[in-house]
Amino acid sequence: MDANLYTKRLMLEPLKLADIPAVYEIAKDRQSIEDFQYVANSIDEVRDWLEPSYHDPNNLIWVIRKQRKAIGLF
């Protein structure tokens, strides 16, 4: 079963731990993270924040991609 969701412009897919570096690139930019409570200072901070959700099937985090590049979370 494919858990990905597609539109003409975007793709949503469940977070993978391999996405952590791309999420860090988004989360370290204050203008990109209006909905987050803090700016990430390291990849380890992002990993610590996301990893529990990655292992919890009741707390799914979606990665938003445009042209295969991670551009946000949902």
C-alpha positions as CSV (number, residue, x, y, z in Angstrom):
1,M,0.0,0.0,0.0
2,D,1.4,3.4,-1.0
3,A,1.0,5.9,1.9
4,N,2.1,8.8,-0.3
5,L,-0.4,11.5,-1.4
6,Y,0.2,13.3,-4.7
7,T,-1.1,16.5,-6.3
8,K,0.0,18.1,-9.5
9,R,2.5,20.2,-7.7
10,L,3.3,18.5,-4.4
11,M,3.8,15.1,-2.8
12,L,3.1,14.2,0.9
13,E,4.8,11.2,2.3
14,P,5.4,9.9,5.8
15,L,8.6,11.2,7.5
16,K,11.7,9.1,7.1
17,L,14.7,9.5,9.3
18,A,16.7,10.2,6.1
19,D,14.7,13.4,5.9
20,I,16.2,14.8,9.0
21,P,19.0,16.9,7.3
22,A,16.4,18.4,4.9
23,V,14.1,19.3,7.7
24,Y,17.0,20.8,9.6
25,E,17.7,23.1,6.6
26,I,14.1,24.3,6.8
27,A,14.0,24.5,10.6
28,K,17.2,26.6,11.0
29,D,15.7,29.4,9.0
30,R,13.4,31.6,11.2
31,Q,11.4,32.9,8.2
32,S,10.6,29.3,7.2
33,I,9.4,28.1,10.6
34,E,6.6,30.5,11.6
35,D,4.6,27.6,13.1
36,F,7.5,26.2,15.2
37,Q,8.3,27.5,18.6
38,Y,12.1,27.7,18.1
39,V,14.8,27.8,15.5
40,A,16.8,24.6,15.3
41,N,20.5,24.9,16.1
42,S,21.6,21.5,15.0
43,I,20.6,18.3,13.2
44,D,20.6,16.5,16.5
45,E,17.9,18.9,17.8
46,V,15.7,18.1,14.9
47,R,16.3,14.4,15.2
48,D,15.4,14.5,18.9
49,W,12.3,16.4,18.1
50,L,11.1,14.2,15.2
51,E,12.4,10.7,16.1
52,P,9.7,9.9,18.8
53,S,7.0,10.7,16.2
54,Y,8.7,8.6,13.6
55,H,8.3,5.5,15.8
56,D,4.7,6.3,16.9
57,P,2.1,5.2,14.3
58,N,-0.5,7.4,16.0
59,N,1.5,10.5,15.5
60,L,2.3,10.6,11.8
61,I,4.4,13.5,10.4
62,W,4.1,14.2,6.7
63,V,7.0,15.6,4.6
64,I,5.8,18.1,1.9
65,R,7.9,17.8,-1.2
66,K,8.0,19.8,-4.4
67,Q,10.1,18.4,-7.2
68,R,11.3,15.7,-4.8
69,K,12.8,18.3,-2.4
70,A,11.5,18.6,1.2
71,I,9.9,22.0,1.6
72,G,7.9,21.5,4.9
73,L,6.1,19.3,7.4
74,F,2.5,18.6,8.1
